Amino acid sequence: MDPGPARAGDTSGPAPDREIESLAEFDAVVAAHRSLARFRVQAVDLTGRTDVLLRLDATAAVFLGCPMTPEAAAHVRATGALVFPPVPGLAFDPYRGLVYTPDELFESLDGEEGYAATPDARTYAWFRRTKADGDVFSSMLRAIHDDAVSDALDEILDGTRVVGVMGGHAMARGTAAYAGAARLGRELTRAGFTVATGGGPGAMEAANLGAYAAPFADGMLDDALRLLAEAPSFRPSVTDWARAAFEVRERWPGGGESVGVPTWFYGHEPPNAFAAHIAKYFANATREDGLLARSTAGVVFLPGAAGTVQEIFDNATPNYYESRGEPTPMVLVDEAHWTRELPAWPLLQALARGRSMESRITLVDRIEQAPDAIKRLGG
């Protein structure tokens, strides 16, 4: 039974299947329902659907950033819809219904300006201009965008077993550590997990690369690692670094899927091109907490610095209080790093002692041990 039109103060909202995020979905809904009442339409270009819009009921519908003719916009408003028009001049769509793809964020990479001309770089430039200017409109756009990305990410991950892989951005291509992180991502993906990382360079890129390599014979990853080593870091040239990644993707198309969750807060660190689904945020706190919360099958912490230490204890806190339910596995990799260089492991052990999370944490010395550790701890 249709619940009828929404009233002011009604926060129940439509069911998730009443969200329309593509023109194909719009056409299917029109054919099936002959009405748009209570649907949410996100970032769908409807300029070619004026005749359709003029004959449909749009009671309590919401159109978020959907281009349409003035006539169509006036009609749907008159029938009870809310219309939030597209915002001109932005390099990003705050109302987007889907997460990003590498091709979308790196569009124009092959042009003369290279990375500087991409939507990713232009969005970072907008963020730097507006993040401290006190303009409530810019703040609102960032908040709407991040909420839309969270919604899209939940749809991607629904029903999957997600293992987060955390580690530093400084891990260079061509190193043994980078190759180990890539093999970790490959093994986790082959074991049926969805790999999720912070979406940036270094250890994050390596794990996403490994997931991408999972469907291919083992030799593919070795060849890809050699190719990538020619551009070992995103410094001094993001353009060269990113182009090397796209060369790998072009040589071996159709790789395995994984998720990257980067942020424009650290916009000097570009996203990597090996995550099939990129949920990029403006608010780093939202991104950090969301990535860990969605890592429902556990988290592997590779050697890192301050950011990785923060992630360890951001993850430990809900495990300690069981605020998200049963504690999830935590696997720290590299005994020397986590007991002597940055002794997070002894503190984590002390926190866990006598609590449910004690049986869900472990320290392994070699990265090759991490996949079995995740499985053993119940990932």
C-alpha positions in Angstrom: 0.0 0.0 0.0 1.3 3.4 -0.9 1.9 5.4 2.4 0.5 8.5 0.8 2.0 12.0 0.7 4.4 13.1 3.3 3.3 15.8 5.8 5.4 18.5 7.4 7.4 16.9 10.3 7.1 13.4 8.8 10.6 12.0 9.2 9.8 8.4 8.1 10.9 9.1 4.5 10.5 6.8 1.6 11.9 3.3 1.4 15.4 2.9 -0.2 13.8 1.5 -3.3 12.1 4.8 -3.9 15.4 6.5 -4.7 16.1 7.2 -8.4 19.7 7.6 -9.3 19.8 7.2 -13.1 17.7 7.9 -16.1 17.2 4.2 -16.6 15.7 4.0 -13.1 13.5 7.0 -13.8 12.1 5.4 -16.9 11.5 2.1 -15.1 9.7 3.9 -12.3 7.5 5.9 -14.6 6.6 2.7 -16.5 5.8 0.8 -13.4 4.1 3.4 -11.2 2.8 6.2 -13.5 3.6 8.5 -10.6 6.6 10.0 -8.9 4.8 10.6 -5.6 7.3 10.3 -2.6 10.2 9.3 -4.8 13.7 10.9 -4.4 15.4 11.7 -7.7 19.2 12.4 -7.3 21.3 14.2 -9.9 19.5 12.8 -13.0 19.4 15.0 -16.1 15.6 15.3 -16.9 15.8 17.9 -19.6 14.7 15.3 -22.1 11.8 14.1 -20.0 9.6 17.3 -19.9 6.6 15.6 -21.5 6.8 12.8 -18.9 7.1 15.2 -16.0 4.2 17.3 -17.1 1.7 14.4 -16.9 2.9 12.8 -13.6 1.9 13.3 -10.0 4.9 14.4 -8.0 3.3 14.8 -4.5 6.0 14.9 -1.8 8.7 14.0 -4.4 12.1 15.5 -4.0 14.4 16.4 -6.9 18.0 16.9 -5.9 20.2 18.6 -8.5 18.2 17.4 -11.5 18.4 19.6 -14.6 15.0 20.1 -16.0 13.2 22.7 -18.1 11.5 25.7 -16.3 8.1 24.4 -17.4 8.7 20.9 -15.9 10.2 22.4 -12.7 7.1 24.7 -12.3 4.7 21.7 -12.8 6.4 19.4 -10.3 6.5 22.1 -7.7 2.8 22.8 -8.3 2.0 19.2 -7.6 3.8 19.2 -4.3 7.4 18.4 -5.0 10.5 20.0 -3.6 13.1 21.0 -6.2 16.7 21.7 -5.3 18.2 22.9 -8.5 21.8 22.1 -9.7 24.5 24.5 -8.3 26.4 26.1 -11.2 30.2 26.4 -11.3 31.1 23.5 -9.1 33.5 20.7 -10.0 31.4 18.2 -8.0 27.7 17.4 -7.7 26.6 17.8 -4.0 23.5 15.8 -4.7 25.2 12.8 -6.4 23.4 9.5 -6.1 26.5 7.3 -6.7 30.0 7.0 -5.4 32.8 8.1 -7.6 34.8 6.1 -10.1 38.5 6.6 -10.9 37.7 7.6 -14.4 35.3 10.3 -13.1 37.8 11.8 -10.6 40.7 11.7 -13.0 38.9 12.9 -16.1 41.2 15.1 -18.3 44.4 13.5 -16.7 45.8 12.9 -20.2 45.4 16.6 -21.2 48.2 19.2 -21.2 47.5 20.3 -17.7 47.5 16.8 -16.3 46.2 16.2 -12.9 45.5 19.9 -12.3 42.6 19.8 -14.7 40.9 16.9 -13.2 37.6 17.1 -11.2 39.5 15.8 -8.2 42.1 18.6 -8.3 39.5 21.3 -9.1 37.3 20.2 -6.2 40.2 20.3 -3.8 41.0 23.9 -5.1 37.3 24.9 -4.3 37.6 23.3 -0.9 40.7 25.3 -0.1 39.1 28.5 -1.1 35.9 28.0 0.9 36.7 25.9 4.0 37.6 28.9 6.1 35.5 31.7 4.6 32.5 31.2 6.9 30.1 30.9 4.1 27.2 28.8 5.3 26.2 28.0 1.7 29.6 26.3 1.0 29.4 24.5 4.4 25.9 23.3 3.4 27.1 22.0 0.0 29.9 20.0 1.7 27.5 18.5 4.2 24.9 17.5 1.6 27.6 16.0 -0.6 29.1 13.9 2.2 25.7 12.7 3.3 24.9 11.7 -0.3 28.2 9.8 -0.6 27.5 8.0 2.7 24.2 6.9 1.4 25.7 5.7 -1.9 28.5 3.8 -0.1 26.0 2.0 2.1 24.3 0.8 -1.1 27.6 -0.5 -2.5 28.5 -2.4 0.6 25.1 -3.8 1.5 25.5 -7.5 2.2 29.3 -7.6 1.9 32.0 -8.7 4.3 34.3 -5.7 4.5 37.9 -5.8 5.8 39.5 -2.4 6.2 43.2 -2.1 5.4 44.9 0.9 7.1 48.4 2.1 6.6 50.6 5.1 5.7 50.6 7.1 2.5 54.4 7.2 2.4 54.8 3.5 1.5 56.5 3.8 -2.0 55.9 1.7 -5.0 58.8 -0.6 -5.8 59.3 -1.5 -2.1 58.9 -4.9 -0.5 56.3 -3.4 1.9 54.2 -2.1 -1.0 54.3 -5.5 -2.7 53.3 -7.2 0.6 50.3 -4.9 1.0 49.3 -5.6 -2.5 49.4 -9.4 -1.9 47.4 -8.8 1.2 44.6 -7.1 -0.8 44.7 -9.9 -3.4 44.4 -12.6 -0.8 41.6 -10.9 1.1 39.6 -10.4 -2.1 40.1 -14.0 -3.2 38.9 -15.1 0.2 35.6 -13.3 -0.5 36.1 -10.1 1.5 35.6 -6.6 0.2 38.8 -4.6 0.7 38.2 -1.1 1.9 41.0 1.4 2.4 41.5 5.1 3.0 41.7 5.4 -0.8 45.0 7.3 -1.0 48.5 6.4 -2.1 51.0 4.2 -0.3 49.7 1.2 1.6 46.1 2.2 0.7 46.9 2.0 -3.0 48.8 -1.2 -2.7 45.8 -3.0 -1.0 43.4 -1.7 -3.6 45.8 -2.8 -6.4 45.9 -6.3 -4.9 42.1 -6.4 -4.9 42.2 -5.3 -8.6 44.7 -8.1 -9.4 42.7 -10.8 -7.7 40.9 -12.2 -10.8 44.2 -12.5 -12.8 47.0 -15.1 -12.6 49.6 -14.3 -9.9 52.1 -13.1 -12.5 49.9 -10.1 -13.4 50.6 -8.5 -10.0 54.3 -8.9 -10.3 54.3 -7.3 -13.8 52.0 -4.5 -12.5 54.4 -3.8 -9.5 57.3 -3.4 -11.9 55.4 -1.0 -14.1 54.3 1.1 -11.2 57.8 1.2 -9.7 58.8 3.6 -12.5 56.7 6.3 -10.7 57.3 5.4 -7.1 55.5 8.3 -5.4 52.9 11.0 -6.1 55.6 13.4 -5.3 56.9 15.3 -7.3 54.3 14.6 -10.0 50.7 13.4 -9.3 50.2 13.3 -13.0 53.0 10.8 -13.7 52.0 8.7 -10.6 48.3 8.5 -11.7 49.1 7.9 -15.4 51.2 4.8 -14.4 48.2 3.4 -12.5 45.9 4.0 -15.5 48.4 2.2 -17.7 48.1 -0.8 -15.5 44.3 -0.6 -15.7 44.4 -0.4 -19.5 46.8 -3.3 -19.9 44.7 -5.5 -17.6 41.1 -4.3 -17.8 38.3 -5.7 -15.7 40.1 -6.1 -12.4 38.5 -7.0 -9.0 36.5 -4.5 -7.1 37.4 -2.8 -3.9 36.5 0.5 -2.1 38.5 3.6 -1.4 37.4 6.2 1.1 39.7 9.3 0.7 39.2 12.9 1.7 39.7 16.4 0.2 40.8 17.4 3.7 44.1 15.8 2.7 43.7 16.9 -0.8 47.5 17.0 -1.4 47.2 13.2 -1.3 45.4 12.1 -4.5 43.0 9.2 -4.5 44.3 6.0 -6.1 42.9 4.6 -9.3 42.6 0.9 -8.3 39.5 1.2 -6.1 36.5 0.6 -8.3 34.3 2.5 -5.9 35.6 5.8 -4.4 33.6 7.5 -1.6 35.4 10.8 -1.3 34.5 13.1 1.5 35.2 16.7 2.5 34.9 16.0 6.3 37.8 13.8 7.4 36.1 12.9 10.7 33.1 11.6 8.8 35.3 9.7 6.5 37.5 8.1 9.2 34.6 7.0 11.4 32.6 5.8 8.5 35.4 3.7 7.0 36.0 1.9 10.3 32.3 1.4 11.1 31.8 -0.2 7.7 34.8 -2.6 8.2 32.4 -5.2 9.7 34.7 -8.2 9.1 37.7 -6.6 10.7 40.6 -4.2 10.1 44.3 -4.9 9.3 46.7 -2.1 10.4 49.9 -2.0 8.4 52.9 0.1 9.7 52.1 3.8 9.6 52.5 6.9 11.6 50.1 9.3 13.5 47.2 8.7 11.2 47.3 4.9 11.5 47.8 5.1 15.3 44.7 7.3 15.4 42.8 4.7 13.4 43.8 1.9 15.7 42.3 3.6 18.7 39.3 5.0 16.8 38.5 1.4 16.0 39.4 0.1 19.5 36.9 2.4 21.2 33.7 1.0 19.9 35.1 -2.5 20.3 35.9 -1.7 24.0 32.4 -0.4 24.7 30.7 -2.7 22.2 28.8 0.3 21.0 28.5 -1.2 17.5 27.7 -4.7 18.8 30.1 -7.6 19.0 33.8 -6.5 18.7 35.3 -6.9 15.3 38.8 -8.4 14.5 41.9 -6.1 14.7 45.1 -7.3 13.2 48.3 -5.3 13.7 51.2 -6.1 11.3 54.9 -5.8 12.1 55.9 -6.6 15.7 58.9 -4.3 15.8 56.9 -1.3 14.5 53.9 -1.7 16.9 55.9 -2.8 20.0 59.1 -0.6 19.8 58.9 2.1 17.2 55.3 3.1 18.0 54.2 0.9 20.9 50.5 0.8 20.2 50.2 -2.9 20.7 50.9 -3.0 24.5 48.3 -0.3 25.1 45.8 -2.1 22.9 46.4 -5.3 24.9 45.9 -3.4 28.2 42.7 -1.9 27.0 41.4 -5.3 25.8 42.3 -7.3 28.9 39.3 -9.0 30.4 36.9 -7.7 27.8 35.2 -9.4 24.8 37.6 -7.7 22.4 40.6 -9.5 23.9 39.9 -12.5 21.8 39.5 -10.3 18.7 42.9 -8.6 18.6 46.3 -10.0 17.5 49.7 -8.9 16.4 51.5 -10.7 13.5 55.0 -10.1 12.3 54.6 -10.7 8.6 51.9 -9.3 6.3 51.4 -12.8 4.8 49.9 -13.9 8.2 47.2 -11.2 8.2 44.5 -12.9 6.0 44.6 -16.1 8.2 44.5 -14.0 11.3 41.3 -12.2 10.1 39.7 -15.5 9.4 40.8 -17.0 12.7 39.4 -14.1 14.7 36.0 -14.4 13.0 36.1 -11.9 10.1 
